[in-house]
Amino acid sequence: MDIKQLWLNVKDLWNALDEHPLLHSSLGLLVLLVVALLLGRVARYLILHAVKLLGRQPALHWLNDLRHNKVFHRLAQMTPSLVIQFGLHLVPDLSKTATLFIGNVALAFTILFVVLAISALLNALLDIYARTEHARTRSIKGYVQLAKMILFVFAAIIIVATLIDRSPLLLLSGLGAMSAVILLVYKDTLLSFVASVQLTSNDMLRVGDWIEMPQVGADGDVVDITLHTVKVQNFDKTIVSIPTWRLMSESFKNWRGMQASGGRRIKRSLFIDASAVRFLRDDEEVRMTQVHLLTDYISRKQAELKAWNEAQGQSAQLSANRRRMTNLGTFRAYALAYLKSHPDIQPNMTCMVRQMQTTAQGVPLEIYCFTRTTAWSDYERIQGDIFDYLLAVLPEFGLSLYQQPSGTDLRSGLFAMTQNTTTAQALER
């Protein structure tokens, strides 16, 4: 059987179907569906292959982002529904109602894939933006999520209006009566969006900032800013998700200023035992002049005190009328000189050693300065080295650190008392 004869037989069979309209239209729809699916596969292959070839060129490298986010894949999926829309008039014996219904369904699928393509395009643009310098400080993920949300809402309205063959304006007019319900349902979304805009426009938060928010257990670096949440990676590598609106309604600490300044503050006190504070003896003053960090201070202080005491005349013979150097004041001057000469302390920022109000735990001597680095590990090392040294040098000034009695102290005291009692009893015998 040749091809011509086969075609004639098929044609005769097709003409014979005119006596059966329902079967005729069903076969026509089946053929149209098969053709639409085949053309869809062909279109998908051709589009993706062409985009892959074009993406190899450096100038068109951005096409790879669109391809990876399936933008062209979604566009190719529109082909079957478009073929059905434009091929319905070729189906014989198809009623107007069926034509209208099938056409509306095909149009709804077309709108759906267009919306999915736009959503994929937004994801691709987000990936492209993530490679720019601005992405390190300004995140637009929240805006993209909001745009996608609005897109899907309007797409749903249009698809429903298409399926029921009504104007979308009719459905949109009904949303006015539901505005209160919509506001209630999307309350957190709206609050998060407003908070996201405020945080971004006022430059209150960036990706990479170290923030501290104890009420939610956050103490670490911001790794992601979205419409609804801000993700913070704590230093123990745990992830805390904070609702965006809470960052506007509650307070949090941002350490960006410290990191940008180039120096991190040391603010810690040494609690000196008040009973150890006294005047320096003459031999101690002579010994202190040999300390390099105190040479200038001792000379200047001695000259100042000598002038003061001479001005007092005979009354200076009384100890209460005479000014003298104290071991605590001398140590304070030594600590300040030590900090200023330390290679890891920032010289262009505040540096001081101040005496705070005396408490039941002793005399607080606060160290206030800034390190040259903001790295956490280096900061702790520098701080530890400074206080280790100051604690070790305290006895040189006749000072001691205040410490509440421990078990060892009590045992030592009881042992001494026992020894003294035993010795006294032995002498009495």
Secondary structure, DSSP 8 states (H G I E B T S, - for coil): --HHHHHHHHHHHHHHGGG-HHHHHHHHHHHHHHHHHHHHHHHHHHHHHHHHHHTTSGGGTHHHHHHHTTHHHHHHTHHHHHHHHHHGGGSTT--HHHHHHHHHHHHHHHHHHHHHHHHHHHHHHHHHHHTSSGGGT---HHHHHHHHHHHHHHHHHHHHHHHTT--HHHHHHHHTTTHHHHHHHTHHHHHHHHHHHHHHHTT---TT-EEEEGGGTEEEEEEEE-SSEEEEEETTS-EEEEETTHHHHS--EE-HHHHHHT--EEEEEEEE-GGG--B--HHHHHHHTTSGGGHHHHHHHHHHHHHHHHHHGGGGGSGGGS---BHHHHHHHHHHHHHHH-TTB-TTS--EEEE---BTTBEEEEEEEEBS---HHHHHHHHHHHHHHHHHHGGGGT--B-----HHHHHHHHHHHHHHHHHHHHHH-
